Structures are given as C-alpha cells and as structure tokens.
C-alpha cells in the first residue's frame, strides 16, 4: 500500500520488497487509485530522459 505523498523511489522500494506489481493508493483511509509497475517505469524513464537533456545542455554550454 502507498499514498499519493509517497515518492516514486518509495513506491519502487515497496513493490520490490513486497514483490507486487500493483499497489493500492490510499489517502485518508480511502482507496484513491491503483499504481502499477508500468506506471512507475514510465515515470522513471521520463525522469531519466529529462536528466539526460539537462546534462547534454550543460555539456554543450561548456564547449
């Protein structure tokens, strides 16, 4: 189980530790949704792509 306040890293750790591919998202004691490993992977890929763009831009500015 996770909440909407949990970070992606926390959700990844919970999924890995519990060996679950889906987790309920609970806020205020009520079910708010469901997050899947696909959702987590998609978000992480977007983060990594953004990081790569920032690093590429920084490197090009130093040439």
PDB file as gemmi writes it, atoms N, CA and C in Angstrom:
CRYST1    1.000    1.000    1.000  90.00  90.00  90.00 P 1                      
ATOM      1  N   UNK A   1       0.851  -1.163   0.000  1.00  0.00           N  
ATOM      2  CA  UNK A   1       0.000   0.000   0.000  1.00  0.00           C  
ATOM      3  C   UNK A   1       0.902   1.232   0.000  1.00  0.00           C  
ATOM      4  N   UNK A   2       0.433   2.318  -0.667  1.00  0.00           N  
ATOM      5  CA  UNK A   2       1.164   3.576  -0.675  1.00  0.00           C  
ATOM      6  C   UNK A   2       0.156   4.725  -0.649  1.00  0.00           C  
ATOM      7  N   UNK A   3       0.683   5.944  -0.537  1.00  0.00           N  
ATOM      8  CA  UNK A   3      -0.186   7.120  -0.583  1.00  0.00           C  
ATOM      9  C   UNK A   3       0.275   8.018  -1.720  1.00  0.00           C  
ATOM     10  N   UNK A   4      -0.527   9.000  -2.065  1.00  0.00           N  
ATOM     11  CA  UNK A   4      -0.161   9.913  -3.142  1.00  0.00           C  
ATOM     12  C   UNK A   4       1.012  10.799  -2.740  1.00  0.00           C  
ATOM     13  N   UNK A   5       1.370  10.810  -1.461  1.00  0.00           N  
ATOM     14  CA  UNK A   5       2.505  11.601  -0.981  1.00  0.00           C  
ATOM     15  C   UNK A   5       3.831  10.846  -1.093  1.00  0.00           C  
ATOM     16  N   UNK A   6       3.778   9.541  -1.361  1.00  0.00           N  
ATOM     17  CA  UNK A   6       4.998   8.746  -1.484  1.00  0.00           C  
ATOM     18  C   UNK A   6       5.744   9.104  -2.766  1.00  0.00           C  
ATOM     19  N   UNK A   7       7.066   9.045  -2.693  1.00  0.00           N  
ATOM     20  CA  UNK A   7       7.878   9.289  -3.882  1.00  0.00           C  
ATOM     21  C   UNK A   7       7.911   8.026  -4.744  1.00  0.00           C  
ATOM     22  N   UNK A   8       8.334   8.205  -5.991  1.00  0.00           N  
ATOM     23  CA  UNK A   8       8.477   7.061  -6.887  1.00  0.00           C  
ATOM     24  C   UNK A   8       9.483   6.067  -6.310  1.00  0.00           C  
ATOM     25  N   UNK A   9      10.549   6.575  -5.734  1.00  0.00           N  
ATOM     26  CA  UNK A   9      11.553   5.682  -5.130  1.00  0.00           C  
ATOM     27  C   UNK A   9      10.960   4.862  -3.986  1.00  0.00           C  
ATOM     28  N   UNK A  10      10.102   5.480  -3.179  1.00  0.00           N  
ATOM     29  CA  UNK A  10       9.448   4.751  -2.088  1.00  0.00           C  
ATOM     30  C   UNK A  10       8.504   3.684  -2.639  1.00  0.00           C  
ATOM     31  N   UNK A  11       7.773   4.023  -3.683  1.00  0.00           N  
ATOM     32  CA  UNK A  11       6.854   3.065  -4.300  1.00  0.00           C  
ATOM     33  C   UNK A  11       7.647   1.913  -4.922  1.00  0.00           C  
ATOM     34  N   UNK A  12       8.755   2.247  -5.596  1.00  0.00           N  
ATOM     35  CA  UNK A  12       9.601   1.202  -6.171  1.00  0.00           C  
ATOM     36  C   UNK A  12      10.120   0.262  -5.088  1.00  0.00           C  
ATOM     37  N   UNK A  13      10.559   0.831  -3.974  1.00  0.00           N  
ATOM     38  CA  UNK A  13      11.083   0.012  -2.870  1.00  0.00           C  
ATOM     39  C   UNK A  13       9.985  -0.894  -2.312  1.00  0.00           C  
ATOM     40  N   UNK A  14       8.787  -0.365  -2.152  1.00  0.00           N  
ATOM     41  CA  UNK A  14       7.671  -1.174  -1.638  1.00  0.00           C  
ATOM     42  C   UNK A  14       7.328  -2.303  -2.607  1.00  0.00           C  
ATOM     43  N   UNK A  15       7.276  -1.989  -3.899  1.00  0.00           N  
ATOM     44  CA  UNK A  15       6.964  -3.019  -4.902  1.00  0.00           C  
ATOM     45  C   UNK A  15       8.033  -4.106  -4.906  1.00  0.00           C  
ATOM     46  N   UNK A  16       9.287  -3.688  -4.816  1.00  0.00           N  
ATOM     47  CA  UNK A  16      10.387  -4.657  -4.809  1.00  0.00           C  
ATOM     48  C   UNK A  16      10.353  -5.512  -3.551  1.00  0.00           C  
ATOM     49  N   UNK A  17      10.197  -4.862  -2.406  1.00  0.00           N  
ATOM     50  CA  UNK A  17      10.195  -5.586  -1.137  1.00  0.00           C  
ATOM     51  C   UNK A  17       9.037  -6.550  -0.985  1.00  0.00           C  
ATOM     52  N   UNK A  18       7.875  -6.129  -1.467  1.00  0.00           N  
ATOM     53  CA  UNK A  18       6.690  -6.982  -1.323  1.00  0.00           C  
ATOM     54  C   UNK A  18       6.453  -7.872  -2.541  1.00  0.00           C  
ATOM     55  N   UNK A  19       7.286  -7.667  -3.577  1.00  0.00           N  
ATOM     56  CA  UNK A  19       7.180  -8.438  -4.827  1.00  0.00           C  
ATOM     57  C   UNK A  19       5.788  -8.323  -5.444  1.00  0.00           C  
ATOM     58  N   UNK A  20       5.244  -7.105  -5.402  1.00  0.00           N  
ATOM     59  CA  UNK A  20       3.945  -6.825  -6.003  1.00  0.00           C  
ATOM     60  C   UNK A  20       4.121  -5.939  -7.219  1.00  0.00           C  
ATOM     61  N   UNK A  21       3.342  -6.197  -8.255  1.00  0.00           N  
ATOM     62  CA  UNK A  21       3.391  -5.391  -9.464  1.00  0.00           C  
ATOM     63  C   UNK A  21       2.355  -4.271  -9.442  1.00  0.00           C  
ATOM     64  N   UNK A  22       1.477  -4.292  -8.463  1.00  0.00           N  
ATOM     65  CA  UNK A  22       0.436  -3.276  -8.304  1.00  0.00           C  
ATOM     66  C   UNK A  22       0.303  -2.946  -6.820  1.00  0.00           C  
ATOM     67  N   UNK A  23       0.046  -1.666  -6.540  1.00  0.00           N  
ATOM     68  CA  UNK A  23      -0.181  -1.244  -5.156  1.00  0.00           C  
ATOM     69  C   UNK A  23      -1.409  -0.349  -5.098  1.00  0.00           C  
ATOM     70  N   UNK A  24      -2.244  -0.543  -4.082  1.00  0.00           N  
ATOM     71  CA  UNK A  24      -3.345   0.397  -3.891  1.00  0.00           C  
ATOM     72  C   UNK A  24      -2.789   1.722  -3.364  1.00  0.00           C  
ATOM     73  N   UNK A  25      -3.365   2.810  -3.824  1.00  0.00           N  
ATOM     74  CA  UNK A  25      -3.014   4.143  -3.332  1.00  0.00           C  
ATOM     75  C   UNK A  25      -4.130   4.554  -2.380  1.00  0.00           C  
ATOM     76  N   UNK A  26      -3.770   4.751  -1.118  1.00  0.00           N  
ATOM     77  CA  UNK A  26      -4.763   5.056  -0.083  1.00  0.00           C  
ATOM     78  C   UNK A  26      -4.461   6.435   0.504  1.00  0.00           C  
ATOM     79  N   UNK A  27      -5.470   7.289   0.540  1.00  0.00           N  
ATOM     80  CA  UNK A  27      -5.357   8.607   1.150  1.00  0.00           C  
ATOM     81  C   UNK A  27      -6.529   8.821   2.085  1.00  0.00           C  
ATOM     82  N   UNK A  28      -6.224   9.217   3.308  1.00  0.00           N  
ATOM     83  CA  UNK A  28      -7.272   9.450   4.289  1.00  0.00           C  
ATOM     84  C   UNK A  28      -8.088   8.208   4.591  1.00  0.00           C  
ATOM     85  N   UNK A  29      -7.457   7.044   4.472  1.00  0.00           N  
ATOM     86  CA  UNK A  29      -8.145   5.791   4.751  1.00  0.00           C  
ATOM     87  C   UNK A  29      -9.024   5.275   3.629  1.00  0.00           C  
ATOM     88  N   UNK A  30      -9.094   6.031   2.522  1.00  0.00           N  
ATOM     89  CA  UNK A  30      -9.939   5.620   1.391  1.00  0.00           C  
ATOM     90  C   UNK A  30      -9.070   5.291   0.179  1.00  0.00           C  
ATOM     91  N   UNK A  31      -9.514   4.322  -0.593  1.00  0.00           N  
ATOM     92  CA  UNK A  31      -8.815   3.954  -1.821  1.00  0.00           C  
ATOM     93  C   UNK A  31      -8.894   5.108  -2.815  1.00  0.00           C  
ATOM     94  N   UNK A  32      -7.726   5.590  -3.244  1.00  0.00           N  
ATOM     95  CA  UNK A  32      -7.669   6.705  -4.190  1.00  0.00           C  
ATOM     96  C   UNK A  32      -7.312   6.227  -5.592  1.00  0.00           C  
ATOM     97  N   UNK A  33      -6.762   5.024  -5.698  1.00  0.00           N  
ATOM     98  CA  UNK A  33      -6.378   4.504  -7.005  1.00  0.00           C  
ATOM     99  C   UNK A  33      -5.488   3.296  -6.887  1.00  0.00           C  
ATOM    100  N   UNK A  34      -4.880   2.954  -8.011  1.00  0.00           N  
ATOM    101  CA  UNK A  34      -4.008   1.798  -8.100  1.00  0.00           C  
ATOM    102  C   UNK A  34      -2.814   2.203  -8.955  1.00  0.00           C  
ATOM    103  N   UNK A  35      -1.603   1.861  -8.521  1.00  0.00           N  
ATOM    104  CA  UNK A  35      -0.413   2.157  -9.308  1.00  0.00           C  
ATOM    105  C   UNK A  35       0.235   0.844  -9.709  1.00  0.00           C  
ATOM    106  N   UNK A  36       0.682   0.781 -10.958  1.00  0.00           N  
ATOM    107  CA  UNK A  36       1.294  -0.448 -11.472  1.00  0.00           C  
ATOM    108  C   UNK A  36       2.779  -0.227 -11.713  1.00  0.00           C  
ATOM    109  N   UNK A  37       3.493  -1.312 -11.886  1.00  0.00           N  
ATOM    110  CA  UNK A  37       4.914  -1.238 -12.188  1.00  0.00           C  
ATOM    111  C   UNK A  37       5.127  -0.490 -13.503  1.00  0.00           C  
ATOM    112  N   UNK A  38       4.192  -0.618 -14.431  1.00  0.00           N  
ATOM    113  CA  UNK A  38       4.278   0.115 -15.699  1.00  0.00           C  
ATOM    114  C   UNK A  38       4.225   1.615 -15.477  1.00  0.00           C  
ATOM    115  N   UNK A  39       3.374   2.062 -14.557  1.00  0.00           N  
ATOM    116  CA  UNK A  39       3.296   3.486 -14.222  1.00  0.00           C  
ATOM    117  C   UNK A  39       4.627   3.975 -13.662  1.00  0.00           C  
ATOM    118  N   UNK A  40       5.215   3.178 -12.789  1.00  0.00           N  
ATOM    119  CA  UNK A  40       6.474   3.541 -12.141  1.00  0.00           C  
ATOM    120  C   UNK A  40       7.606   3.596 -13.169  1.00  0.00           C  
ATOM    121  N   UNK A  41       7.685   2.598 -14.024  1.00  0.00           N  
ATOM    122  CA  UNK A  41       8.737   2.553 -15.042  1.00  0.00           C  
ATOM    123  C   UNK A  41       8.595   3.739 -15.994  1.00  0.00           C  
ATOM    124  N   UNK A  42       7.385   4.039 -16.417  1.00  0.00           N  
ATOM    125  CA  UNK A  42       7.158   5.169 -17.324  1.00  0.00           C  
ATOM    126  C   UNK A  42       7.638   6.473 -16.684  1.00  0.00           C  
ATOM    127  N   UNK A  43       7.299   6.680 -15.436  1.00  0.00           N  
ATOM    128  CA  UNK A  43       7.709   7.893 -14.733  1.00  0.00           C  
ATOM    129  C   UNK A  43       9.221   7.984 -14.616  1.00  0.00           C  
ATOM    130  N   UNK A  44       9.867   6.870 -14.261  1.00  0.00           N  
ATOM    131  CA  UNK A  44      11.329   6.860 -14.128  1.00  0.00           C  
ATOM    132  C   UNK A  44      12.011   7.132 -15.459  1.00  0.00           C  
ATOM    133  N   UNK A  45      11.484   6.569 -16.547  1.00  0.00           N  
ATOM    134  CA  UNK A  45      12.065   6.824 -17.864  1.00  0.00           C  
ATOM    135  C   UNK A  45      11.961   8.302 -18.221  1.00  0.00           C  
ATOM    136  N   UNK A  46      10.833   8.915 -17.906  1.00  0.00           N  
ATOM    137  CA  UNK A  46      10.664  10.346 -18.164  1.00  0.00           C  
ATOM    138  C   UNK A  46      11.668  11.160 -17.349  1.00  0.00           C  
ATOM    139  N   UNK A  47      11.890  10.771 -16.086  1.00  0.00           N  
ATOM    140  CA  UNK A  47      12.874  11.454 -15.248  1.00  0.00           C  
ATOM    141  C   UNK A  47      14.280  11.327 -15.830  1.00  0.00           C  
ATOM    142  N   UNK A  48      14.623  10.120 -16.265  1.00  0.00           N  
ATOM    143  CA  UNK A  48      15.959   9.878 -16.815  1.00  0.00           C  
ATOM    144  C   UNK A  48      16.170  10.632 -18.126  1.00  0.00           C  
ATOM    145  N   UNK A  49      15.136  10.703 -18.962  1.00  0.00           N  
ATOM    146  CA  UNK A  49      15.238  11.453 -20.215  1.00  0.00           C  
ATOM    147  C   UNK A  49      15.454  12.934 -19.929  1.00  0.00           C  
ATOM    148  N   UNK A  50      14.749  13.477 -18.949  1.00  0.00           N  
ATOM    149  CA  UNK A  50      14.914  14.876 -18.577  1.00  0.00           C  
ATOM    150  C   UNK A  50      16.330  15.126 -18.041  1.00  0.00           C  
ATOM    151  N   UNK A  51      16.815  14.222 -17.204  1.00  0.00           N  
ATOM    152  CA  UNK A  51      18.177  14.333 -16.682  1.00  0.00           C  
ATOM    153  C   UNK A  51      19.191  14.355 -17.807  1.00  0.00           C  
ATOM    154  N   UNK A  52      19.020  13.460 -18.769  1.00  0.00           N  
ATOM    155  CA  UNK A  52      19.943  13.383 -19.902  1.00  0.00           C  
ATOM    156  C   UNK A  52      19.925  14.681 -20.704  1.00  0.00           C  
ATOM    157  N   UNK A  53      18.752  15.266 -20.921  1.00  0.00           N  
ATOM    158  CA  UNK A  53      18.653  16.533 -21.651  1.00  0.00           C  
ATOM    159  C   UNK A  53      19.358  17.660 -20.907  1.00  0.00           C  
ATOM    160  N   UNK A  54      19.160  17.719 -19.607  1.00  0.00           N  
ATOM    161  CA  UNK A  54      19.807  18.762 -18.798  1.00  0.00           C  
ATOM    162  C   UNK A  54      21.324  18.609 -18.854  1.00  0.00           C  
ATOM    163  N   UNK A  55      21.806  17.387 -18.711  1.00  0.00           N  
ATOM    164  CA  UNK A  55      23.251  17.155 -18.763  1.00  0.00           C  
ATOM    165  C   UNK A  55      23.818  17.472 -20.140  1.00  0.00           C  
ATOM    166  N   UNK A  56      23.093  17.107 -21.195  1.00  0.00           N  
ATOM    167  CA  UNK A  56      23.539  17.388 -22.563  1.00  0.00           C  
ATOM    168  C   UNK A  56      23.615  18.895 -22.788  1.00  0.00           C  
ATOM    169  N   UNK A  57      22.599  19.623 -22.338  1.00  0.00           N  
ATOM    170  CA  UNK A  57      22.597  21.083 -22.479  1.00  0.00           C  
ATOM    171  C   UNK A  57      23.762  21.714 -21.719  1.00  0.00           C  
ATOM    172  N   UNK A  58      24.013  21.235 -20.518  1.00  0.00           N  
ATOM    173  CA  UNK A  58      25.115  21.764 -19.706  1.00  0.00           C  
ATOM    174  C   UNK A  58      26.462  21.488 -20.381  1.00  0.00           C  
ATOM    175  N   UNK A  59      26.609  20.308 -20.945  1.00  0.00           N  
ATOM    176  CA  UNK A  59      27.860  19.952 -21.616  1.00  0.00           C  
ATOM    177  C   UNK A  59      28.061  20.808 -22.865  1.00  0.00           C  
ATOM    178  N   UNK A  60      26.995  21.058 -23.612  1.00  0.00           N  
ATOM    179  CA  UNK A  60      27.112  21.861 -24.831  1.00  0.00           C  
ATOM    180  C   UNK A  60      27.454  23.315 -24.517  1.00  0.00           C  
ATOM    181  N   UNK A  61      26.990  23.812 -23.374  1.00  0.00           N  
ATOM    182  CA  UNK A  61      27.301  25.190 -22.995  1.00  0.00           C  
ATOM    183  C   UNK A  61      28.780  25.366 -22.657  1.00  0.00           C  
ATOM    184  N   UNK A  62      29.449  24.268 -22.298  1.00  0.00           N  
ATOM    185  CA  UNK A  62      30.863  24.342 -21.912  1.00  0.00           C  
ATOM    186  C   UNK A  62      31.802  24.101 -23.086  1.00  0.00           C  
ATOM    187  N   UNK A  63      31.274  23.891 -24.264  1.00  0.00           N  
ATOM    188  CA  UNK A  63      32.146  23.645 -25.443  1.00  0.00           C  
ATOM    189  C   UNK A  63      32.632  24.938 -26.040  1.00  0.00           C  
TER     190      UNK A  63                                                      
END                                                                             
